[in-house]
Amino acid sequence: MYDYTGRGERRARPVPGDFAAAEPEDRSRKKLLLFSQTGGQLNAADRVNQGKTIMISTIAAQRLLGSGGVLDYPLITIEDDRISRIESLTPFEYESVGATHRFPDATLVPAYVDVHIHGCAGHDVMEATPAAIGAIGTYLAGRGVGAFLPTTVTSPRDETMRSLAGLAAEIRRGTVEHPGATPLGIHLEGPFLSHSKRGVHSSALLEAPSIALFDRFWNAAEGKIRLMTIAPELPGAAELIAYATALDVRCSMGHSDAKVREAEAGS
């Protein structure tokens, strides 16, 4: 499967989302935009728009999976670095069109979103530097991931807050400054985890759920925590879950030894 991503009028590099805004207007109108008046195909050709030369390229495949379902024989038009059109071809048009990139056996899909990643490409998310987040994003983009939630690991408080501040700065830079996958928000994993199910998280650094401590993390992260892993059976967890949820933080049960009733109480 070839992972191609994008959205109508969005950047052509991998980004999260779907193709809803770019579904064909009418299958009976299949006018191909990439043919000149003489019938010549413009595969990365130039077109002048308000004095600026626009590079045009196309991608053709067997099918495309979008929010509206499966689109057969899609042709995606890219002008400079933005998707300008997505249309469905007939089998005859598909065989004859001279696309810049052709994947006859492939299904094109929107970019994946990785919500739990501690690092890759020789870097740890906790480094929280432009170099580290840039390398992680570049690695992910090469594997079909368009966006991610850099995920913390249980660490000393000051180290966690330093990392949260650095991650917030990277997220604040936005999509333009990130050539690879885009960090959308922070996944806070730890320190509110079960000692008996801690995995690689340091037992000495785990803490009881605390709204006061979470507020310190939240402020350090400039409010960019989007997901928090927590063990709902711990004392104070239900209160913290309610507090974080009110801030639009999605709470996920993990590293937990909760019984069904305890899990339901935290939901």
N, C-alpha and C positions, 0 to 999 in steps of 0.2 A: 504494500500500500504506500502510495506517495502522499505525504502530508503537505497539503498546501493550505494556506490560511488567508483570511482576509474578510473584508466586509465592504459593501458598497461605499465608495468614497472614503475608504480608510487606507492606511499604509499597506503596501503589498508584502512587506516582511511579515513574519508570523505575528499575529495579534489575536487576542481572544475574541470570541463572538461567533456570529453566524452569518448566513447569507440572506437573511430575510429582506434586507433593504435592496438586495441586488438580484432578486429573482426576476426572470424575464417578464416583461409587461404583458406580452401576448404571444403565444407560441405561433400564431399565424403570421406574426411579423418577425421574420428571421433575417432581417437585413444585416449583412456582415459589414462591420465598420472598417475592416482592414483591407479593402480592395480599392485601388485607385480607379480613376475613370477609364483607364486602359485595361483594367483587369489585373494589374500587377499587385502582388501581395506585399504589404508593408510589415515585415517582421520586426523590427527594431528600427523603423523608419522615422523620419522626422516630419513633424507637422508644425506649422507656425501658428501660434495662438497669442495675439496681442504682442507680437514681436519676440516671443520666446519659442525656442525649438523644443518640442515635446517628443520624447522617445516613446514609441509604441511597441509593445510585444504582446504575445498571446500564449495561452496555455490551453491545450485540448486534452481531454481524457475520456474514459468510458462512461463515468458517472461522477456526480457530485452530491455529497450529503450535506443538506442544509436544514434550516429550521422548518422549512415547508415540506420536507421529505427528500426523495431522491430525484435528481435532475439527470436525465440521460443525455449523453454526448454534449457535455458543457464546453463552451468556449469562453474563456475569461480574457478580457481585454485589460491591459495594464498601461496606463499613460504615466510616464516617469515612474514614480514609486507608489502609485495609487491605482486600485481597481476602479475602472470607470464603467464596466459593463460585464454582466454575466448573462449568457443566452444559451438556449438549447437548440442544437442542430438536428437536422434529420440525418439518418445514417448515410445518405448520399453526400450531404454537405460535409459531414464529419470526415469521410474518406477523401474528399477533394480539397478541403481547406488546408492551407499551408501554415500551420501554427508554428510559432517560434519554438515552443516546447510541446512535445506530444508524448502522452503516456497512455497507450492504447488499452492496457489492461488494468489501469489504476482507478481507484476511487479517491477523489479529492475530498478532504475533510477540513473543517475549521481547526485552528490550533488547539492543542491540549493545554489545560491549566493544571500545573503541578502545585497542589496545596500543602505538600509536606516534603521539604527537601532541606537537608542540613548542609549540603555542599557537594561539589564535584569539581572536576578539572583541576585538582590539586589545591582547592580553596575551601575554607570553612565559612559558612554564613556568619559565624560569630566574629570574623575579621571585620565585617561591615565596612569595607573600604571600596572606593570606586573600582579599584583593580580586581578585587575579589568578586564583587557583584557583577561586574562586567564580564569576567571570565565565566562565571556560572551561567549568566544569561546567554552568552555566545554558545556555550556547550549545549544548553537546552534547546536553543533555536535550531541547531543542527539536527535535532532529533524530534522535531515536530511540536515542541512546546513553545507557546507564544507568550505565556505569562506564568508567574509563579508567586508563591508566598514563601519568602525566605523564613526558615524555621529555626528558632533558637533551641538551645539545649540547656539543661539546668547547670547554672554556673554561680559563682559568687555574685552577690547583688550588684556591686559596683561594675563588674564585668558585664553583667546582663544589661544594665542601664547604659553603659557605654556602647554596647552593640546595638541596642534599640535606637539610640540617638543616631548612630551611623547609618542604620538601615532606613530610618525616617528621612535622612538627608538624601539617600539614594532614591527613595520613592518620590520625594519631592521634585527631583530632577525631571521626572516625567518620561514619556515614551521617546521624545526626540533625542534625548541624551543617551538612550540605551539602544545600541545597534542590535542587540540580541533579544531574548525574551525579557519582558518587562516585569519588574517587581511591583505587584499591585498593592500589597499590604503585608503585614507581619503575622506569622503563625507563632504564638507564644506557647511553647511546649516546655513545661516545667516553670516554676518548682512545685506546683500544686498537684503532686502525683503520689501514688501509693508506694510505700516502701517495699511492699511484697511483690509489686509488679513494676519496679522501677526500670528494668532493663539495664541500659548502659548509663542511666542517669545516676549521679553520685548520691548515695544515701545521705551523706553528711550535709548535702546542700539542699535537700528537699525541705519544703516549708508547708505549714498548714495554710489553707486558703485564707486570704486576708484582703479585705477591700482596701485597707490602707496601703498595703504593699502593691496591690494591683494598680492603685492610683499612681504610685511612683513610677511603675513601669509604663503606664498609659501616658503620663506626662513626658517621660523620656522619649517615648515613641511618637510624640506629637499627635496622639490619637489615631495612629495608623495600625493598631492591632486589629486584625480582621477575624482571626480564629484563635481560640485558646483550647488546648488540650488540658483536661482536668479530671481528677478522680472524684466522682460525685458522692462517694460514701464518706469522704473526709469531713470532720467537723468544720462548719463554716462554708462548705462548698455550695450548698443550696443558695445561701445569701449572696455569695460571690457570683454564681451563675446568673441569678436574677439581676444583679447590678451590672454585670458585663453585657448581658443581653439587652438591657435598656440603652446601652451605648452602641448597639448594632454590632456587637462582637458575637460571632457564632461560637457556641461552646460545644466541644466534642469530647465525648467520654473516651479516655485512653489511659494506659498504664494504671488500670483500675482493678480493684478486687471487689467491686460492688456486686451485691445480690440484685435480683430483679427489682425488688421493691425500692432499694436504694437508688438504682439507676432511674427508675420511674420518678422518684422524688426530685431528682435533679433535672428532669426534662422540662 
